[in-house]
Amino acid sequence: MPDDSELTDETPEEKAKREKDEAELKKTVVEVTETNKKIDDVYDERMRILEMKRKLVPTDEQAEEEHQGKILMLKERYEDLRSRISQARRKGKDPIIADLMTRNIPAKIKIADATREKRDFDQVEIMLKNVEAELEEALKEVEINVKMEIEQRLKSDFQKATGKVEEVEED
């Protein structure tokens, strides 16, 4: 049987070079295959890590609806407190402390919305409860009629100074 060099008209040097090239090509194919396997392994590991991270962040619609419900509830409570403070002012009460305490609540609600952390929601809840308590305290305060208070003090000062009670005509 004739050998390959007789069929292809290759010289022994050309045949040796071809065999050497084929051996290098096989070696390169093996190296590329190993590299691709390593790349696949790294990719699979990174995808596994990414999937784990996705599981930590609520992505389903029910969790999102629950979160938006909490935010909406906090905003409604805030607006309710603002309207109650406004009503207290119209009644002549002075809820200035409660009003000042509400200043940071919208920002805290936005932070809770962005971070979705329980401690941020708890902080907003505490702030709302504190404002409610302060508002209730302001509503319980007795109104001070400045004119009557001044008249009573003047009468008591006059009595102390003169020792007698003056009859004051009421208008």
C-alpha positions in Angstrom: 0.0 0.0 0.0 1.4 3.4 -0.9 2.1 5.8 1.9 0.5 9.3 2.2 3.6 11.1 0.9 3.4 9.1 -2.4 -0.3 10.1 -2.9 0.1 13.7 -2.0 3.6 14.2 -3.4 4.9 15.4 0.0 8.5 15.4 0.8 9.5 13.9 4.1 10.2 17.4 5.4 6.8 18.6 4.4 5.2 15.5 6.0 7.1 16.2 9.3 6.0 19.8 9.2 2.4 18.8 8.6 2.5 16.3 11.4 4.1 18.9 13.7 1.3 21.4 12.8 -1.4 18.8 13.4 0.1 18.0 16.8 0.2 21.7 17.7 -3.3 22.1 16.5 -4.5 19.2 18.6 -2.7 20.7 21.6 -4.3 24.1 21.0 -7.7 22.5 20.6 -7.2 20.7 24.0 -6.1 24.0 25.6 -9.0 25.9 24.2 -11.4 23.2 25.4 -10.0 23.4 28.9 -10.1 27.2 28.9 -13.8 27.1 27.7 -14.6 24.6 30.5 -13.0 26.9 33.1 -14.9 29.9 31.7 -18.2 27.9 31.8 -17.5 26.9 35.4 -16.8 30.5 36.4 -19.9 31.7 34.6 -22.0 29.0 36.3 -20.7 30.1 39.7 -21.4 33.7 39.0 -24.9 32.9 37.8 -25.5 30.9 41.0 -24.4 33.9 43.1 -26.6 36.2 41.1 -29.6 33.9 41.6 -28.9 33.9 45.3 -28.9 37.7 45.4 -32.1 37.8 43.4 -33.8 35.6 46.0 -32.8 38.0 48.8 -34.5 40.9 47.0 -38.2 40.5 46.8 -39.1 40.5 43.1 -42.5 39.0 43.1 -45.6 41.2 42.7 -47.1 40.3 46.1 -44.0 41.5 48.0 -44.0 44.7 45.9 -47.7 45.3 46.6 -47.2 44.7 50.3 -44.3 47.2 50.3 -46.3 49.9 48.5 -49.2 49.3 50.9 -46.9 50.0 53.9 -45.6 53.2 52.2 -49.1 54.3 51.4 -50.2 53.6 55.0 -47.3 55.7 56.4 -48.1 58.6 54.0 -51.8 58.5 54.9 -51.0 58.6 58.6 -48.6 61.5 58.0 -51.3 63.4 56.1 -53.9 62.6 58.8 -51.6 64.1 61.4 -51.0 67.2 59.4 -54.7 67.7 59.0 -55.3 67.1 62.7 -52.5 69.7 63.5 -54.2 72.2 61.2 -57.6 71.6 62.9 -56.0 72.1 66.3 -54.7 75.5 65.1 -58.1 76.5 63.9 -59.5 75.6 67.3 -57.0 78.0 68.9 -54.6 75.3 70.3 -50.8 75.6 69.8 -49.4 72.3 68.4 -46.1 73.9 67.4 -43.9 71.0 68.8 -46.0 68.4 67.0 -45.8 70.5 63.8 -42.0 70.7 64.1 -41.7 67.0 64.7 -43.5 66.2 61.4 -40.9 68.0 59.3 -38.6 65.0 58.8 -41.3 62.4 58.3 -41.6 62.7 54.5 -37.9 62.2 54.0 -37.9 59.2 56.4 -40.7 57.7 54.4 -38.8 58.1 51.2 -35.7 56.4 52.8 -37.9 53.5 54.0 -39.3 53.2 50.5 -35.8 53.1 49.0 -34.1 50.8 51.5 -37.0 48.5 52.3 -35.4 47.8 55.7 -37.5 47.1 58.7 -35.5 49.5 60.9 -36.4 52.4 58.6 -40.1 51.5 58.7 -39.9 51.2 62.5 -38.2 54.6 62.8 -41.1 56.2 60.8 -43.6 54.4 63.0 -41.9 55.7 66.1 -41.8 59.3 64.8 -45.5 59.1 63.9 -46.4 57.8 67.4 -44.4 60.6 69.0 -46.1 63.3 66.9 -49.5 61.8 67.8 -48.6 61.9 71.5 -47.4 65.4 71.3 -50.5 66.5 69.4 -52.8 64.9 72.1 -50.9 66.7 74.8 -51.3 70.0 72.9 -55.0 69.4 72.5 -55.4 68.8 76.3 -53.8 72.1 77.2 -56.1 74.7 78.6 -56.5 77.8 76.5 -55.0 80.9 78.0 -57.0 84.0 77.6 -54.3 86.6 77.7 -56.6 89.5 78.5 -58.2 87.8 81.4 -54.8 86.5 82.7 -53.4 90.1 82.7 -56.5 91.4 84.5 -56.2 88.7 87.2 -52.6 89.4 87.8 -53.1 93.1 88.0 -55.9 92.6 90.5 -53.8 90.3 92.7 -50.9 92.7 92.5 -53.2 95.6 93.5 -54.6 93.6 96.4 -51.1 92.8 97.6 -50.0 96.4 97.3 -53.0 98.1 98.9 -54.4 95.4 101.0 -58.0 96.1 99.7 -60.1 94.7 97.0 -61.0 97.1 94.2 -64.3 96.8 92.5 -63.8 96.6 88.8 -66.6 97.4 86.4 -67.0 94.8 83.8 -67.6 95.9 80.2 
